Amino acid sequence: ALSDAVFISSRDGVTYRRWGEAFIRPGLRSDGNWTYGDNFLAWGMLETDSDQPGGGKELSFYNSEGYWRGESTTFRRHTLRIDGFVSLNAPLAGGELITKPLLFTGSRLSLNLSTSAAGNMHVEIQDGAGKPIPGFGLDECWEIIGDSLDYTARWKGGVDVSGLSGTPVRLRFVLRDADLYSFQFD
């Protein structure tokens, strides 16, 4: 028997969704990590500082190796970006998402995102009916490239979205070889 770690989530602690695909695979080494009991995750996750200069915070979690073989058990540390479990992902050919109408308070749109060097992202703010709001159109958004937990979306008119606060808006994200992990207004 072999063990994979899979992803399970719950919004209420009562009802859970389980994905069948492996979240953590046993790895390249064939000695000691392709046996039953390996790859069991330890309880809980920790928010830790990255060991990379300027890396910020990340999530750390641990799994076992060598549990049924040898004379000891090893724990391996894995890391994920903050809010990095699930993303809206698009290939280089592109993709897009339009949100349902939402209300917000705040003065800027913060994005947790990652693009490749060839990829990019743009965001448009629409009214509740889906029409682009002047000053926040797709063609007015500065091209977004890079990897950031807190990127401020910018349009040619600036970053301040407070004038739209409290009114129904939709967000249209257009991505190429990119991941959008989360967004928030603050």
Solvent accessible surface area in square Angstrom, and as a share of the most:
residue,aa,sasa,rsa
1,A,110,0.86
2,L,112,0.56
3,S,14,0.09
4,D,79,0.41
5,A,9,0.07
6,V,35,0.20
7,F,37,0.15
8,I,90,0.46
9,S,42,0.27
10,S,41,0.27
11,R,249,0.91
12,D,92,0.48
13,G,49,0.47
14,V,123,0.70
15,T,95,0.56
16,Y,133,0.51
17,R,144,0.53
18,R,153,0.56
19,W,69,0.24
20,G,60,0.57
21,E,123,0.55
22,A,31,0.24
23,F,63,0.26
24,I,18,0.09
25,R,181,0.66
26,P,14,0.09
27,G,38,0.37
28,L,185,0.92
29,R,115,0.42
30,S,91,0.59
31,D,110,0.57
32,G,13,0.12
33,N,6,0.03
34,W,111,0.39
35,T,29,0.17
36,Y,107,0.41
37,G,0,0.00
38,D,2,0.01
39,N,6,0.03
40,F,101,0.42
41,L,75,0.37
42,A,43,0.34
43,W,253,0.89
44,G,48,0.47
45,M,95,0.42
46,L,104,0.52
47,E,110,0.49
48,T,34,0.20
49,D,97,0.50
50,S,24,0.15
51,D,112,0.58
52,Q,116,0.51
53,P,134,0.85
54,G,89,0.85
55,G,36,0.35
56,G,46,0.44
57,K,95,0.40
58,E,24,0.11
59,L,31,0.15
60,S,0,0.00
61,F,11,0.04
62,Y,69,0.26
63,N,4,0.02
64,S,9,0.06
65,E,14,0.06
66,G,14,0.13
67,Y,122,0.46
68,W,155,0.54
69,R,107,0.39
70,G,78,0.75
71,E,185,0.83
72,S,84,0.54
73,T,55,0.32
74,T,77,0.45
75,F,129,0.54
76,R,104,0.38
77,R,98,0.36
78,H,42,0.19
79,T,61,0.35
80,L,42,0.21
81,R,47,0.17
82,I,41,0.21
83,D,81,0.42
84,G,10,0.10
85,F,63,0.26
86,V,92,0.53
87,S,39,0.25
88,L,55,0.27
89,N,95,0.49
90,A,4,0.03
91,P,84,0.53
92,L,89,0.44
93,A,103,0.80
94,G,27,0.26
95,G,31,0.30
96,E,91,0.41
97,L,71,0.35
98,I,82,0.41
99,T,17,0.10
100,K,167,0.71
101,P,66,0.41
102,L,46,0.23
103,L,121,0.60
104,F,16,0.06
105,T,108,0.63
106,G,25,0.24
107,S,53,0.34
108,R,55,0.20
109,L,0,0.00
110,S,6,0.04
111,L,1,0.00
112,N,7,0.04
113,L,1,0.00
114,S,23,0.15
115,T,19,0.11
116,S,41,0.26
117,A,110,0.86
118,A,64,0.50
119,G,2,0.02
120,N,18,0.09
121,M,0,0.00
122,H,44,0.20
123,V,0,0.00
124,E,6,0.03
125,I,0,0.00
126,Q,9,0.04
127,D,48,0.25
128,G,26,0.25
129,A,89,0.69
130,G,28,0.27
131,K,132,0.56
132,P,77,0.49
133,I,28,0.14
134,P,123,0.77
135,G,27,0.26
136,F,32,0.13
137,G,4,0.04
138,L,39,0.19
139,D,117,0.61
140,E,51,0.23
141,C,8,0.05
142,W,137,0.48
143,E,95,0.42
144,I,0,0.00
145,I,100,0.51
146,G,34,0.33
147,D,98,0.51
148,S,33,0.21
149,L,68,0.34
150,D,82,0.43
151,Y,47,0.18
152,T,19,0.11
153,A,0,0.00
154,R,101,0.37
155,W,2,0.01
156,K,132,0.56
157,G,79,0.76
158,G,32,0.31
159,V,56,0.32
160,D,86,0.45
161,V,1,0.00
162,S,51,0.33
163,G,76,0.73
164,L,25,0.13
165,S,40,0.26
166,G,50,0.48
167,T,66,0.38
168,P,76,0.48
169,V,0,0.00
170,R,66,0.24
171,L,0,0.00
172,R,61,0.22
173,F,0,0.00
174,V,36,0.21
175,L,1,0.00
176,R,91,0.33
177,D,53,0.27
178,A,3,0.02
179,D,30,0.16
180,L,9,0.04
181,Y,51,0.19
182,S,39,0.25
183,F,69,0.29
184,Q,104,0.46
185,F,28,0.12
186,D,71,0.37
